[in-house]
Amino acid sequence: MSFSPETPPPLGTPAGPEVGNGPRIYVACLAAYNGGRLHGMWIDATEPDEIMEQVRAMLAASPEQDAEEWAIHDYEGFEGVPISEYASFDSVCALAAFITEHGALGAKVYRNFSEDLSQAEAAFEDYAGEYRSAADFAEELFRDSGTEIPASLDYYIDWTALARDMALNGEIMVFQTGFDEVHIFRSR
């Protein structure tokens, strides 16, 4: 199988481009796209200026003359968070840094705050930790308060109900990321 100079070999093949580890975007030349050709490149979402420099180089190498418009046609490494076709490189890089730091949990928190990155970042200031369940958090919180529970009453406390009420009252936010793996955030 041979590839034309216009069509890059598929990702993951020996002749294809390397698959990156971090978040990255595929930026396509719209002039080539509208002309029925696929021309673009995968770019690591690290620095906005570096992305723009690579986009300019990609547009200069376009099979269409005077190519100047681009769009983000694909992305990976963003833990399922959608990226707009015309998102600014500043916002893409900020989100990539956030996702790189916080992973799948960061993506869940970001979506919880209606894709408001500043609110998602602020939520991590109130991160209480990872627990097997929200009930474990509620029990630990109560026991750390220093209040003594008589042994005869200990079995009557429903920690699951207490944790559920804390979440319903807006005192905590609970994000499950796996079996026996929840992350608790205190609400402001």
VOBA-1610 file (N, C-alpha, C; in pm, whole numbers, padded with zeros to 5 digits, always signed):
BEGIN
Met+00085-00117+00000Met+00000+00000+00000Met+00089+00124+00000Ser+00062+00215-00089Ser+00141+00339-00093Ser+00047+00457-00072Phe+00105+00565-00025Phe+00027+00684+00004Phe+00072+00795-00088Ser-00024+00877-00129Ser+00010+00992-00212Ser+00076+01097-00123Pro+00150+01192-00181Pro+00215+01293-00099Pro+00113+01379-00023Glu-00011+01383-00071Glu-00113+01465-00006Glu-00176+01395+00113Thr-00179+01262+00111Thr-00247+01186+00215Thr-00144+01127+00311Pro-00147+01170+00438Pro-00051+01114+00533Pro-00089+00971+00568Pro+00010+00886+00600Pro-00022+00750+00641Pro-00097+00752+00774Pro-00176+00649+00802Pro-00257+00647+00924Pro-00172+00647+01051Leu-00231+00700+01157Leu-00167+00700+01288Leu-00140+00556+01331Gly-00029+00535+01399Gly+00001+00405+01455Gly+00067+00309+01358Thr+00076+00345+01229Thr+00147+00259+01133Thr+00294+00298+01135Pro+00382+00208+01089Pro+00525+00241+01091Pro+00559+00370+01016Ala+00488+00398+00908Ala+00516+00519+00830Ala+00436+00639+00882Gly+00341+00614+00970Gly+00255+00721+01020Gly+00321+00803+01128Pro+00260+00915+01163Pro+00316+00999+01268Pro+00308+00930+01404Glu+00397+00970+01493Glu+00398+00914+01628Glu+00272+00956+01703Val+00221+00865+01784Val+00107+00896+01867Val+00161+00956+01997Gly+00116+01076+02030Gly+00165+01146+02148Gly+00099+01095+02276Asn+00158+01132+02388Asn+00105+01089+02517Asn+00009+01190+02577Gly+00031+01318+02553Gly-00051+01421+02614Gly-00162+01468+02521Pro-00239+01564+02570Pro-00345+01620+02485Pro-00288+01684+02359Arg-00355+01661+02248Arg-00314+01722+02123Arg-00434+01742+02032Ile-00417+01827+01933Ile-00526+01861+01842Ile-00481+01837+01698Tyr-00578+01808+01612Tyr-00551+01797+01469Tyr-00607+01923+01406Val-00518+02003+01350Val-00558+02129+01286Val-00552+02107+01136Ala-00664+02138+01069Ala-00675+02114+00925Ala-00681+02246+00849Cys-00628+02243+00729Cys-00635+02357+00637Cys-00774+02356+00573Leu-00850+02464+00591Leu-00987+02468+00538Leu-00990+02484+00387Ala-00892+02550+00329Ala-00889+02563+00182Ala-00874+02425+00118Ala-00784+02344+00172Ala-00766+02208+00119Ala-00890+02125+00147Tyr-00946+02137+00266Tyr-01066+02061+00304Tyr-01181+02094+00209Asn-01203+02222+00182Asn-01310+02262+00091Asn-01282+02220-00052Gly-01155+02197-00084Gly-01118+02148-00216Gly-01117+01996-00225Gly-01162+01929-00118Gly-01170+01783-00121Gly-01043+01712-00082Arg-00951+01782-00020Arg-00825+01721+00021Arg-00809+01731+00172Leu-00742+01632+00228Leu-00713+01634+00370Leu-00569+01682+00388His-00556+01798+00451His-00423+01853+00478His-00427+01916+00617Gly-00343+01868+00703Gly-00338+01921+00839Gly-00230+01848+00916Met-00228+01871+01047Met-00127+01805+01129Met-00173+01795+01274Trp-00119+01693+01342Trp-00140+01677+01486Trp-00039+01765+01558Ile-00087+01840+01656Ile-00001+01933+01730Ile-00026+01913+01879Asp+00082+01898+01955Asp+00071+01889+02100Asp+00016+02020+02155Ala-00081+02008+02246Ala-00146+02127+02303Ala-00067+02173+02425Thr+00047+02236+02400Thr+00132+02279+02510Thr+00139+02431+02521Glu+00182+02498+02415Glu+00197+02643+02415Glu+00124+02703+02295Pro+00039+02803+02319Pro-00037+02864+02208Pro+00051+02916+02095Asp+00164+02981+02130Asp+00251+03036+02026Asp+00314+02925+01941Glu+00350+02813+02004Glu+00406+02701+01929Glu+00302+02640+01837Ile+00179+02632+01884Ile+00071+02578+01800Ile+00052+02668+01678Met+00045+02799+01701Met+00023+02892+01590Met+00137+02886+01490Glu+00260+02871+01539Glu+00376+02859+01450Glu+00363+02734+01362Gln+00321+02623+01421Gln+00305+02500+01344Gln+00187+02509+01247Val+00082+02581+01286Val-00033+02600+01196Val+00010+02683+01075Arg+00087+02787+01100Arg+00136+02870+00987Arg+00220+02786+00891Ala+00307+02700+00945Ala+00390+02613+00861Ala+00302+02515+00783Met+00200+02460+00849Met+00109+02367+00782Met+00034+02438+00669Leu-00014+02560+00694Leu-00085+02635+00590Leu+00007+02672+00474Ala+00132+02703+00505Ala+00228+02736+00399Ala+00255+02615+00309Ala+00246+02494+00366Ala+00270+02371+00289Ala+00142+02316+00226Ser+00034+02389+00234Ser-00095+02342+00182Ser-00092+02321+00031Pro-00163+02222-00019Pro-00172+02203-00164Pro-00256+02313-00232Glu-00329+02389-00154Glu-00408+02501-00207Glu-00329+02631-00189Gln-00330+02715-00292Gln-00259+02842-00282Gln-00333+02938-00190Asp-00258+03023-00126Asp-00312+03127-00038Asp-00400+03072+00075Ala-00365+02956+00124Ala-00441+02897+00236Ala-00414+02979+00361Glu-00520+03020+00428Glu-00502+03100+00550Glu-00601+03066+00660Glu-00700+02983+00631Glu-00799+02949+00733Glu-00776+02806+00781Trp-00800+02785+00909Trp-00779+02656+00970Trp-00894+02627+01067Ala-00904+02500+01108Ala-01002+02460+01209Ala-00949+02335+01280Ile-00992+02318+01403Ile-00956+02198+01479Ile-01056+02090+01438His-01007+01986+01373His-01095+01880+01324His-01095+01755+01412Asp-00999+01744+01502Asp-00994+01627+01589Asp-00909+01661+01710Tyr-00918+01579+01811Tyr-00838+01599+01933Tyr-00834+01468+02007Glu-00732+01454+02092Glu-00720+01335+02176Glu-00646+01371+02304Gly-00669+01291+02406Gly-00603+01313+02534Gly-00674+01411+02625Phe-00797+01448+02591Phe-00873+01543+02671Phe-00979+01474+02758Glu-00965+01343+02776Glu-01053+01265+02865Glu-01202+01283+02831Gly-01233+01294+02704Gly-01373+01303+02663Gly-01431+01442+02664Val-01355+01542+02704Val-01403+01680+02704Val-01405+01728+02559Pro-01517+01783+02512Pro-01523+01829+02373Pro-01443+01958+02350Ile-01382+01967+02234Ile-01307+02086+02193Ile-01378+02144+02071Ser-01407+02271+02076Ser-01474+02339+01965Ser-01381+02349+01844Glu-01441+02348+01728Glu-01366+02358+01603Glu-01284+02486+01595Tyr-01336+02593+01657Tyr-01269+02723+01650Tyr-01226+02772+01788Ala-01197+02680+01879Ala-01151+02718+02013Ala-01016+02790+02001Ser-00995+02886+02088Ser-00866+02957+02086Ser-00757+02863+02135Phe-00638+02884+02085Phe-00526+02801+02128Phe-00494+02826+02275Asp-00520+02946+02324Asp-00499+02975+02466Asp-00589+02886+02551Ser-00718+02879+02516Ser-00811+02798+02595Ser-00781+02649+02580Val-00742+02606+02463Val-00708+02465+02441Val-00588+02426+02526Cys-00486+02511+02529Cys-00365+02480+02607Cys-00393+02484+02757Ala-00476+02579+02800Ala-00511+02586+02943Ala-00587+02460+02984Leu-00682+02417+02901Leu-00757+02295+02930Leu-00665+02173+02926Ala-00573+02169+02831Ala-00480+02057+02822Ala-00393+02047+02947Ala-00347+02160+02997Ala-00265+02160+03119Ala-00348+02110+03239Phe-00473+02153+03246Phe-00562+02111+03355Phe-00587+01961+03349Ile-00617+01909+03230Ile-00644+01766+03212Ile-00517+01685+03239Thr-00403+01735+03196Thr-00277+01665+03221Thr-00251+01654+03371Glu-00281+01761+03444Glu-00258+01760+03589Glu-00359+01673+03664His-00486+01678+03624His-00592+01613+03703His-00655+01490+03638Gly-00626+01462+03512Gly-00674+01343+03446Gly-00825+01333+03433Ala-00877+01210+03442Ala-01020+01185+03425Ala-01103+01258+03530Leu-01050+01269+03652Leu-01122+01343+03756Leu-01136+01490+03716Gly-01030+01548+03663Gly-01037+01687+03617Gly-01142+01706+03510Ala-01152+01610+03418Ala-01253+01618+03312Ala-01394+01614+03369Lys-01417+01528+03469Lys-01549+01520+03532Lys-01583+01651+03604Val-01486+01706+03675Val-01510+01831+03748Val-01535+01943+03648Tyr-01459+01948+03541Tyr-01476+02050+03437Tyr-01617+02045+03376Arg-01663+01925+03345Arg-01799+01910+03289Arg-01905+01947+03393Asn-01878+01916+03520Asn-01974+01949+03626Asn-01996+02100+03636Phe-01892+02177+03609Phe-01902+02323+03616Phe-01931+02384+03479Ser-02006+02312+03397Ser-02049+02360+03264Ser-01932+02410+03180Glu-01822+02337+03188Glu-01703+02366+03109Glu-01648+02505+03136Asp-01654+02545+03263Asp-01592+02671+03308Asp-01461+02635+03379Leu-01350+02659+03311Leu-01220+02615+03361Leu-01184+02684+03492Ser-01215+02810+03508Ser-01178+02880+03632Ser-01252+02820+03752Gln-01378+02782+03735Gln-01452+02719+03845Gln-01398+02579+03874Ala-01362+02506+03771Ala-01306+02372+03790Ala-01172+02379+03864Glu-01090+02476+03828Glu-00961+02492+03896Glu-00983+02530+04042Ala-01080+02618+04068Ala-01109+02661+04204Ala-01161+02544+04289Ala-01234+02452+04227Ala-01287+02338+04301Ala-01175+02254+04362Phe-01061+02246+04294Phe-00951+02165+04346Phe-00887+02226+04470Glu-00916+02352+04498Glu-00868+02412+04623Glu-00943+02353+04742Asp-01062+02296+04717Asp-01145+02237+04822Asp-01150+02085+04810Tyr-01048+02026+04750Tyr-01044+01881+04733Tyr-01016+01815+04868Ala-01105+01724+04908Ala-01093+01658+05039Ala-01021+01524+05029Gly-01011+01467+04909Gly-00937+01343+04893Gly-01017+01231+04828Glu-00949+01116+04816Glu-01008+00997+04756Glu-01048+00901+04868Tyr-01167+00843+04854Tyr-01221+00750+04955Tyr-01282+00631+04883Arg-01307+00524+04960Arg-01376+00408+04904Arg-01522+00440+04876Ser-01579+00529+04959Ser-01718+00570+04940Ser-01738+00705+05008Ala-01846+00771+04973Ala-01879+00897+05040Ala-01910+00872+05187Ala-01963+00753+05218Ala-01992+00718+05358Ala-01863+00713+05439Asp-01755+00662+05381Asp-01626+00661+05450Asp-01580+00802+05481Phe-01602+00893+05388Phe-01566+01034+05412Phe-01648+01091+05528Ala-01780+01068+05526Ala-01867+01122+05631Ala-01827+01068+05768Glu-01798+00938+05773Glu-01758+00880+05901Glu-01625+00937+05949Glu-01528+00949+05859Glu-01398+01004+05896Glu-01412+01150+05942Leu-01493+01226+05872Leu-01514+01367+05909Leu-01572+01377+06051Phe-01671+01293+06080Phe-01735+01296+06212Phe-01638+01251+06320Arg-01567+01142+06295Arg-01476+01088+06397Arg-01358+01183+06422Asp-01314+01253+06318Asp-01205+01350+06334Asp-01248+01475+06411Ser-01378+01494+06424Ser-01428+01611+06497Ser-01408+01596+06648Gly-01379+01474+06693Gly-01353+01451+06835Gly-01476+01413+06915Thr-01591+01405+06852Thr-01712+01366+06922Thr-01709+01216+06948Glu-01735+01179+07070Glu-01735+01037+07108Glu-01871+00975+07078Ile-01869+00860+07016Ile-01991+00784+06990Ile-01987+00663+07081Pro-02085+00647+07167Pro-02087+00528+07253Pro-02093+00402+07167Ala-02021+00302+07207Ala-02014+00176+07132Ala-02152+00116+07109Ser-02242+00134+07204Ser-02376+00077+07189Ser-02457+00148+07080Leu-02417+00269+07038Leu-02490+00344+06935Leu-02419+00344+06800Asp-02295+00301+06800Asp-02213+00309+06680Asp-02278+00240+06559Tyr-02342+00129+06580Tyr-02400+00054+06468Tyr-02530+00113+06416Tyr-02585+00211+06484Tyr-02711+00272+06443Tyr-02691+00392+06350Ile-02570+00436+06332Ile-02544+00552+06248Ile-02534+00507+06102Asp-02614+00569+06019Asp-02616+00537+05876Asp-02527+00638+05804Trp-02398+00603+05788Trp-02302+00693+05726Trp-02335+00719+05580Thr-02392+00623+05511Thr-02431+00641+05371Thr-02539+00748+05359Ala-02639+00741+05447Ala-02746+00842+05445Ala-02690+00980+05481Leu-02598+00984+05575Leu-02539+01112+05613Leu-02462+01172+05495Ala-02383+01090+05425Ala-02308+01138+05309Ala-02401+01183+05197Arg-02509+01107+05175Arg-02608+01146+05073Arg-02669+01281+05108Asp-02704+01300+05235Asp-02762+01428+05278Asp-02662+01542+05263Met-02535+01515+05292Met-02433+01619+05274Met-02424+01661+05127Ala-02432+01563+05036Ala-02427+01594+04893Ala-02554+01667+04850Leu-02671+01622+04897Leu-02796+01687+04860Leu-02806+01829+04915Asn-02746+01853+05030Asn-02747+01986+05090Asn-02642+02078+05029Gly-02560+02025+04941Gly-02458+02106+04875Gly-02332+02125+04958Glu-02315+02045+05061Glu-02195+02057+05145Glu-02074+01994+05079Ile-02097+01887+05002Ile-01989+01818+04933Ile-02032+01785+04790Met-01932+01764+04704Met-01954+01711+04570Met-01880+01578+04564Val-01943+01478+04505Val-01887+01344+04499Val-01872+01304+04353Phe-01751+01260+04316Phe-01724+01213+04180Phe-01668+01072+04189Gln-01736+00979+04126Gln-01689+00841+04126Gln-01605+00819+04001Thr-01483+00768+04021Thr-01394+00744+03907Thr-01362+00597+03889Gly-01412+00512+03979Gly-01388+00370+03968Gly-01461+00297+04079Phe-01452+00165+04075Phe-01513+00085+04179Phe-01439+00114+04309Asp-01514+00144+04414Asp-01454+00179+04544Asp-01356+00295+04532Glu-01387+00391+04447Glu-01299+00507+04428Glu-01385+00630+04403Val-01404+00710+04507Val-01477+00836+04492Val-01387+00950+04538His-01409+01065+04479His-01333+01184+04514His-01432+01285+04571Ile-01394+01341+04685Ile-01482+01434+04755Ile-01425+01575+04747Phe-01514+01669+04719Phe-01480+01811+04718Phe-01575+01880+04814Arg-01522+01963+04901Arg-01608+02045+04987Arg-01662+02160+04905Ser-01786+02198+04928Ser-01846+02310+04856Ser-01818+02438+04931Arg-01809+02545+04860Arg-01784+02675+04921Arg-01910+02739+04969
//
